[in-house]
């Protein structure tokens, strides 16, 4: 966004300066008088107005954070150990343990999280707000100021359609929009978190305020900048942005007009000095004189300035001179006192310098003692090394003799081992050949058993399928009988309602007639009205009861018809999906080497479950289906997207960890079925097969088949 900060400051300064100016007020009143009601402002403004102070603060600190990370600060732990090596030598080693979780690195990690949370809070509230504006302002004025005629015409058009930048990695960040610069610092902060150093310490405890000012945080320029950003984020309490959404329907407010008037006046002034060089020259000379006078006043000492303004007579000047003399005398006395203090401090400094010199002599003496001790230590070390070298030479000869004897023994062992290895290889080859023959015979036997079991399984499954269809037909007849019973019950309820209302009407009518006889002279009209209201109410209640009963009957018939139609599609999908699942189970049991897997398949058939995702006129339904029994799990009312049910589908699985899952879809894009398969693989660790059922063409359906507990 364009930075109008200085423009706004100039605008407020101009308003304040011209508030009491005659020319300004005169022209403004003339502009108001020339208003014919035709001024207009049309359009809309949708804009994200961002306080760039916090954006710039993070932008400027990011490079320092990245440099601090690149420095790879380590905390070095050292431990001295004496280690034995070959030939009985002893050396002194230093074990180095490098750790990244030092305090300063954890400060960086905490700061990055702190800044990212700060930015994300604002980004999440702005990201879906459009930056799309179009405005048109028009204003015309025709004025006569004394003998001067002026015409003003304003036709201002402002159009802005923001689009997000594809590449945020640019050298000139001013070429990006304000919102893109926020996206850029989010990207930079996330890149910092993804560095090896930050990943290494990601699980370390973060730093809690207040910060401990270590030498590294105070002296290293990169860490100093990081600490400054930490302080800025802690003290920044503003919202940081404004979301503007406003429409203009043509009418300009008085405040809008006054702003345009000020612009017209300034335009009139600029055109005047452009077309009148003499006026420009006169105003420039006056401007320079005023500036010179202001500069002179600013440069003049305050005391002298007061004296010039107040010195009206010789007596006053004399009085001021006497005052100044007294002040000078007082200042001289203070200067003398300060000189005395300075001399006292000088004496103290001289005494301290003497002590420092004595300490320096003492330090030199200590240095000479240390130098002598180092020399003695070096001589003792040389003698110890010579003694050690002699002992080491003797030990080396003993070791060489032992090594020769050892080599002869190893040669003999190698010869004996070679003979034994040749014998073992021969025996191993014979055993491998025998095992290979046994394995091939076993494979032939298993293949024959699998073929027989598959044929038996197919026969058993076809018999079960025939039995299941018979069960489905029986259940449909039961539903039809239930509907007939509901219809009969509703008809009975309607008749009872009618009879009850008839009795109530008869009772009310009888009571009304009795009351009419008792109060015929006084309340004839009132009772007639009451009777009419009661009769009308009774009729309305009867009609409403009949309507309710009809609606319940229609709803029951519609739901049965819808369920019956869906059930037929479920049966067709279930038949195909079950076969696919049984094939996957057969493959699984065969790969596990089960000789009785046919029995396992028979028991698995009873445990087959299916979750069906299908459309209805009311929306997408999620239904559990098993052996002719359907249970509605959820209805997504008014929804046509299948993917809305993915989360509930995966959460409906139970006890299927490691078991095969078969997904069949028809009349639906494969993307949703593939997405369901991916979610199941992630959450249940199952082998999932997806297949399109081309036999079902009338409606879209997704079936997920598995063996539940």
HELIX and SHEET records of a PDB file:
HELIX    1   1 UNK A    5  UNK A   18  1                                  14    
HELIX    2   2 UNK A   22  UNK A   33  1                                  12    
HELIX    3   3 UNK A   52  UNK A   70  1                                  19    
HELIX    4   4 UNK A   86  UNK A   88  5                                   3    
HELIX    5   5 UNK A  103  UNK A  126  1                                  24    
HELIX    6   6 UNK A  173  UNK A  175  5                                   3    
HELIX    7   7 UNK A  178  UNK A  193  1                                  16    
HELIX    8   8 UNK A  196  UNK A  200  1                                   5    
HELIX    9   9 UNK A  215  UNK A  219  1                                   5    
HELIX   10  10 UNK A  221  UNK A  235  1                                  15    
HELIX   11  11 UNK A  254  UNK A  275  1                                  22    
HELIX   12  12 UNK A  277  UNK A  299  1                                  23    
HELIX   13  13 UNK A  302  UNK A  310  1                                   9    
HELIX   14  14 UNK A  314  UNK A  518  1                                 205    
HELIX   15  15 UNK A  520  UNK A  591  1                                  72    
HELIX   16  16 UNK A  597  UNK A  605  1                                   9    
HELIX   17  17 UNK A  642  UNK A  645  5                                   4    
HELIX   18  18 UNK A  646  UNK A  651  1                                   6    
HELIX   19  19 UNK A  670  UNK A  684  1                                  15    
SHEET    1   A 4 UNK A 148  UNK A 161  0                                        
SHEET    2   A 4 UNK A 132  UNK A 145 -1                                        
SHEET    3   A 4 UNK A  40  UNK A  50 -1                                        
SHEET    4   A 4 UNK A 241  UNK A 250 -1                                        
SHEET    1   B 2 UNK A  75  UNK A  84  0                                        
SHEET    2   B 2 UNK A  90  UNK A  99 -1                                        
SHEET    1   C 6 UNK A 629  UNK A 637  0                                        
SHEET    2   C 6 UNK A 619  UNK A 626 -1                                        
SHEET    3   C 6 UNK A 608  UNK A 616 -1                                        
SHEET    4   C 6 UNK A 701  UNK A 707 -1                                        
SHEET    5   C 6 UNK A 661  UNK A 666 -1                                        
SHEET    6   C 6 UNK A 688  UNK A 692  1                                        
END                                                                             
